Amino acid sequence: MELALPPEQTMVMPRQALHAARLSRRGGVAAWFWIKTQFTRLLLLAGTVVVSGYGIREMHGVLTGELTVIQWVFLILFSINFTWISFAGCQAVLGFFLQLKQDLFGYRPIHNAEPGMRTAVLAPVYNEDPARVAAGLKAMADGLANDAPGKFAVFILSDTTNPAAWMREEQAFHDLIRDASVHCPVYYRHRRHNTERKAGNIADFVQRWGGAFEAMLVLDADSIMAPSTMIEMARRMEANPGLGLLQTLPGIVMAETLFGRLQQFANRLYGPIFANGLAAWHGNGSNFWGHNAIIRTAAFAQAAHLPVLKGRPPFGGHVISHDFIEAALLQRAGWDVRFDTDLPLTFEEAPPSLSDVLVRDRRWCQGNLQHVSFLFARGFTVASRLHIMSGIMAYMSALFWFLLLAVGVVLAVQASFTPTDYFPEPSLFPTWPVFDSERAITLFVLSMQLVLLPKGLAWVSAMINVKRCFRYGGPLLLTISVLIEILLSALFAPVMMVAQSRMVWEIITGQDSGWKPQRRNDGSIPFSTALRTHSWHMILGIGGAVLTYFLQHDLFYWLLPVTCGLILSAVLSWVSGKRLPGKILQFIGILKTPEEHRIPAILTAVTANLSASKNYPVSTPLDTLLNNGALRAWHSAQIKSLRVHHSVFDAELILARAKSARTDSLTTLENWLTPGETLAFLHSPELIEEVNHSYFGNTTVDEMTPRLGVSAGVEVPVRETREPAL
């Protein structure tokens, strides 16, 4: 049996300190590019200062008079939020003009010439659907084998912690590996302990096989990329010796549920506007999103092994959101990090429902808030600090908006119950309470314009590009799609705001999120579950609506978009994961994306592979392994190469061995073993063969199965009981 893993070519990967000196840049940069980047940053900063300064001044004018403490709190919260949306609006304007430039003058050409460097395509998986992962990787590996033979190899890096899911992976990936071309081989490695999660998973590869590859192209389990794009990424990295990381802009595809299609449309229409604005001011100091990016292996090994933070989770320990910090560490070591928005056919999938997004956001929120430790780390560039701050603000802004609304309601209550004192001090003239309602309305309109500006600019960009417009279904369907997206997003936004505010509070008070697997396709939940999950959202919405209605009718109407979203939160969450509404809109042509108008070849290949995937029999982990001799031999071959990395004393393995010695039935043994002990059992080729021999003697498992009926849970013949070697 051929080994499932190639010979190791190790690399040293020293763990980085939180504080270190910044090294000089490794690659040269054209003077014009440096000037353009600096000018773009100054322009963006000036626009943000002008717009936010105007808004803050107007709000101060709305609160005319000597401000009370609570009014100052309101003004400060407003200033933070308005500055944040001003920055986003100015960035969108910048991105719009860059998108217009690309439409007029075109993109950089994509070359299909083979790169000289060898690249490992890394696919980390964690309790995923193996059929979907295998379908995507097969499509990519087949294309790479044809277009760049010998230059790429695929590594499936499993951190799966569920033993049954691990065996399903092995069945699916064994077939993929067996059928893969030698010109782009596919390998599979399973870690028993998922130390440091995805960052540790990638680091394990670098330390063991990184020496064989000049670059590594990191994917997510749901990533899909055209082979031509992957080849072009390797060529661009090869052409720039100072480039440490190249990030692409993934588009969302294959969404079926209502919420998934909503994200898919927004990502494809609005995403390029934001992305072009980001890339313009990032320059060579861009960011990493954790997937659909290529990294120089030597640079990553030298500079990006994450530090371990002092203290306990959620703020201490291993870094959860690794990508932002890895990009910052690369820049600190002198490597360029670039974001190329012109690379096509790079895709991912979206969480299928609101509840799935909230599960993901809980983890991302903790990871981003943990980055507070890096904000003032010595050696980081200004751009890296801005990336870290933007990640923190992505969740803190929700809390600031919530607090702004809460303080606004308090001011309304105070105004309703506090009698007006026209003579707070002895005076001949009264002090009239002033609230400039005209300014308030003007400021509200300005705020809404800033929030909707990126979406409006994206709509204009598509409308003036006739070819792109019809890929979204034409002017009418595109306009209807934008309006529906705005309406539904406005209803979902208050739920997200309150939920993210709670996340921030939980993290500040020391609650760890853990690491839950992400659902990829089915987002449906029972309505009763939606009611329980969102009951406090509904109560908050009803309470806010009732309170403002009786206190101040104007405030009631102003807050109606927020309170309506909260009151309808359970219904929205329940409907969001349904496929039927998404299918109906897709049939009509609403929320349509270019990839649905003309399906790319890579997506067609993935769909075909998924349709042709096998349905493996449902069985228990030990039963699956012991009843498939070929799978067991391949499993043991790849596990043997990992054995030296296990600790000498393994309590779970000792217990698994002891339990296997005291039972004569696979059913009983599997009931006795804990998940951790089952993983230990499956990571021990010696114990696997020992149990196989004890149960089945010298007869092969495949010959014994029909007679013993192991798959049905029938007890095997009693063997001699041995005392465990404790």
C-alpha positions, 0 to 999 in steps of 0.5 A, spaced: 500 500 500 502 506 497 503 511 503 498 516 503 503 522 505 509 524 501 516 524 505 516 530 509 521 536 508 521 540 514 521 547 515 523 551 522 517 555 524 519 560 530 514 562 534 513 570 534 513 575 539 508 580 540 513 586 540 519 586 535 523 590 531 520 592 524 525 589 518 526 593 512 522 591 505 524 586 501 522 588 495 523 594 491 517 599 489 516 603 484 516 611 486 509 612 482 506 606 486 508 609 492 506 616 491 499 613 488 498 609 495 500 615 499 495 620 495 490 615 496 490 615 503 491 622 504 485 623 499 481 618 503 483 621 510 481 628 508 474 626 505 472 622 512 474 628 516 470 633 512 464 629 512 464 626 519 466 633 521 460 636 518 456 631 521 458 632 528 458 639 527 450 639 525 449 634 531 452 639 536 447 644 533 441 639 534 443 639 541 443 647 542 444 649 548 449 647 554 449 640 554 448 635 559 452 629 561 447 624 557 447 629 551 455 629 551 455 621 551 450 621 545 454 626 541 460 622 543 457 615 540 454 619 534 461 621 533 464 614 533 458 611 528 458 617 524 465 617 522 465 610 521 460 610 516 463 616 513 469 612 512 465 607 509 462 612 504 468 615 502 472 608 500 466 606 496 466 613 492 474 611 491 472 604 489 466 606 484 471 611 480 476 605 480 471 600 478 469 605 472 476 605 470 477 598 470 470 598 466 473 603 461 480 600 460 480 593 462 483 588 467 490 585 467 490 579 462 490 572 465 496 568 462 496 561 462 503 559 462 506 555 467 509 558 473 516 555 475 515 555 482 511 549 486 505 550 490 501 546 495 494 547 495 491 547 502 484 545 504 483 545 511 477 541 513 473 541 520 467 536 521 465 538 514 461 535 508 466 530 505 462 530 498 462 537 497 469 538 499 471 532 495 467 535 489 471 542 489 478 539 490 477 534 484 475 539 479 481 544 481 486 538 481 484 535 475 484 542 472 491 543 475 494 537 472 492 538 465 494 546 465 500 546 470 503 538 470 507 537 476 507 544 479 501 543 484 499 538 489 493 538 494 493 537 501 487 536 505 488 538 512 483 535 517 482 537 524 475 533 524 474 531 531 468 527 530 470 520 529 464 518 525 465 524 520 473 522 520 471 516 517 466 519 512 472 523 510 476 517 509 471 514 505 470 520 500 477 522 500 480 515 499 477 515 492 479 522 490 486 520 492 486 514 488 483 517 482 488 523 482 493 524 477 500 524 478 501 531 475 497 534 481 497 529 487 492 529 492 494 528 500 490 527 506 492 528 513 488 528 519 490 531 526 488 528 532 489 534 536 486 540 533 491 545 537 491 552 535 485 550 530 486 553 523 492 556 524 495 550 527 493 546 522 497 550 517 503 551 521 503 543 522 503 543 514 509 548 513 513 545 519 513 538 516 512 539 508 513 546 507 520 545 505 518 542 498 513 548 496 515 555 494 508 557 495 502 555 499 495 557 496 490 556 502 483 555 501 477 554 506 472 547 505 467 551 501 472 555 496 472 554 489 477 557 484 479 556 477 485 553 475 487 558 471 486 563 477 491 559 481 496 559 476 496 566 475 496 567 482 503 563 482 506 567 476 504 573 480 508 571 486 514 568 482 514 575 479 515 579 485 520 576 490 518 581 495 511 579 495 509 575 501 502 574 500 497 575 495 489 575 497 483 575 492 476 577 492 472 571 493 465 571 490 459 567 493 456 562 489 451 556 489 447 559 495 440 556 495 436 559 501 433 566 502 439 569 506 444 565 502 442 568 496 441 575 499 448 575 501 450 572 494 447 578 491 450 583 495 457 580 495 457 580 487 454 587 486 457 591 492 463 587 493 467 590 487 466 597 489 468 596 497 474 591 494 477 596 489 477 602 495 480 597 500 486 595 495 487 602 493 489 605 500 492 598 502 497 598 497 503 593 499 500 593 506 494 589 505 490 584 509 489 577 509 482 573 509 484 566 511 482 563 504 483 564 497 490 567 497 497 564 496 502 565 501 510 565 500 512 559 504 519 561 506 516 568 508 510 565 512 515 560 516 520 565 518 515 571 520 508 568 521 508 563 527 503 566 531 504 568 538 501 566 544 497 571 548 498 572 556 492 570 560 486 566 559 481 566 553 477 570 551 483 575 550 488 570 552 491 564 549 492 562 542 490 567 537 483 565 534 482 570 528 489 568 525 489 571 518 489 579 520 495 578 525 499 573 520 498 579 515 501 584 520 507 579 522 509 578 514 509 586 513 513 587 520 518 582 517 518 586 511 514 582 506 509 585 501 501 583 502 497 585 496 490 585 494 488 584 487 481 585 485 482 583 478 483 576 479 476 572 476 473 566 478 475 565 485 469 563 490 466 561 496 459 559 499 455 563 505 452 561 511 445 559 509 441 562 514 441 568 520 442 563 525 448 560 522 451 567 521 450 569 528 454 562 530 460 564 525 460 572 528 460 569 535 467 566 533 469 572 529 467 577 534 471 574 539 477 573 535 477 580 532 476 583 539 482 579 542 486 583 537 486 589 542 493 586 544 496 587 537 493 594 536 500 597 539 504 591 538 511 594 536 513 593 529 507 593 526 505 598 520 500 603 520 496 600 515 496 593 519 494 597 525 488 600 521 486 593 519 486 591 526 482 597 528 477 595 522 476 588 525 474 590 532 470 596 529 466 591 525 463 588 531 464 594 536 460 599 531 454 594 533 454 596 540 455 603 539 449 604 535 445 600 540 448 604 545 446 611 541 439 608 540 438 607 548 441 613 550 436 617 545 430 613 548 433 615 555 433 623 552 426 622 550 424 619 556 427 625 560 424 630 556 417 627 557 418 627 565 422 633 566 419 639 567 422 645 563 426 650 567 426 657 563 430 660 569 435 655 571 439 661 574 436 668 576 436 672 570 431 677 567 430 673 561 428 666 560 432 660 557 428 657 552 429 649 550 431 649 543 431 642 539 433 644 532 428 639 528 430 642 521 437 640 522 435 633 525 432 631 519 437 634 515 442 630 519 438 623 518 437 624 511 445 625 510 446 619 515 441 614 510 445 617 504 452 615 507 449 608 509 446 607 502 451 610 498 455 604 497 449 600 494 447 606 490 454 607 487 454 599 485 447 600 482 450 605 478 456 602 476 452 596 473 447 600 470 452 604 466 456 597 464 450 594 459 454 587 459 454 587 466 447 589 467 444 584 463 448 579 467 444 581 473 438 580 469 437 587 466 435 594 468 429 592 471 430 586 475 437 589 477 433 595 480 428 590 483 433 586 486 437 592 489 430 594 492 429 588 495 436 587 498 435 594 501 429 592 504 431 585 507 437 588 509 434 593 513 430 588 517 435 584 518 440 589 521 437 591 527 437 583 529 444 583 527 446 589 531 443 587 538 446 580 537 453 582 536 452 587 542 450 581 546 456 578 543 461 583 545 458 584 552 459 576 553 466 577 550 468 583 555 465 579 561 470 573 559 465 568 556 469 563 551 465 562 544 469 555 543 469 553 535 463 550 532 462 547 525 459 551 520 453 549 516 454 550 509 448 548 505 442 547 509 440 553 514 433 551 516 430 551 523 424 549 526 419 555 528 419 553 535 427 554 535 427 561 532 422 563 537 426 561 543 432 564 540 430 570 538 425 571 544 429 577 547 429 580 541 422 580 540 421 583 547 426 588 546 422 590 539 415 590 542 418 594 549 421 599 545 415 600 540 410 601 546 415 605 550 416 610 544 409 610 542 406 613 549 412 617 550 413 621 543 410 619 537 415 622 532 421 618 536 416 612 535 416 613 527 423 614 527 425 607 530 420 603 527 425 600 522 429 598 528 423 595 532 419 592 526 426 588 525 426 586 532 419 584 533 419 580 526 426 577 528 423 570 529 420 570 523 426 573 519 430 567 522 426 562 520 424 564 513 432 566 512 434 558 512 428 556 507 430 554 500 423 555 497 423 563 497 430 563 494 428 558 489 422 562 487 426 569 487 431 565 483 426 563 478 423 570 477 430 572 476 431 577 482 437 577 486 440 574 480 448 574 479 453 573 473 455 566 475 448 564 474 447 567 468 453 564 465 455 558 469 463 558 469 466 551 467 469 550 474 462 551 478 459 546 472 465 541 474 464 542 481 456 540 481 457 534 476 462 531 481 457 532 487 452 529 483 456 523 481 459 522 488 458 516 492 453 515 498 457 511 503 453 506 507 452 509 514 456 505 520 459 506 526 467 509 526 470 502 528 465 498 524 467 502 518 474 501 518 474 494 520 469 492 515 473 495 509 480 492 508 483 497 503 480 503 507 483 500 513 490 499 510 490 506 507 488 509 513 494 505 517 499 507 512 498 514 513 497 514 520 504 510 521 507 516 518 504 521 524 506 516 530 512 519 532 509 526 533 504 523 539 506 524 546 509 518 549 504 518 555 497 517 552 491 516 557 486 516 552 490 511 548 491 507 554 484 507 556 482 505 549 486 499 549 484 497 556 477 497 554 478 493 547 481 488 552 475 487 556 469 486 551 468 481 545 463 485 541 464 491 537 458 494 539 459 494 546 466 497 545 464 503 541 459 504 546 464 504 552 469 509 548 468 516 549 469 520 542 477 522 545 478 515 546 475 513 539 480 518 536 486 515 540 484 508 537 483 510 530 490 513 531 493 507 533 495 502 527 497 497 532 491 497 536 486 497 530 490 490 527 490 487 534 483 488 535 482 486 528 486 480 529 482 478 536 475 479 533 477 476 526 483 471 527 487 470 521 481 471 516 480 477 512 475 482 515 471 482 508 471 474 508 468 474 515 463 480 515 457 476 511 458 470 517 458 475 523 454 480 521 458 486 524 455 491 520 448 489 524 451 490 531 451 482 532 456 480 537 463 477 534 465 470 537 468 471 544 475 472 545 480 470 551 480 476 555 486 480 557 488 484 562 490 491 560 497 493 560 496 499 564 
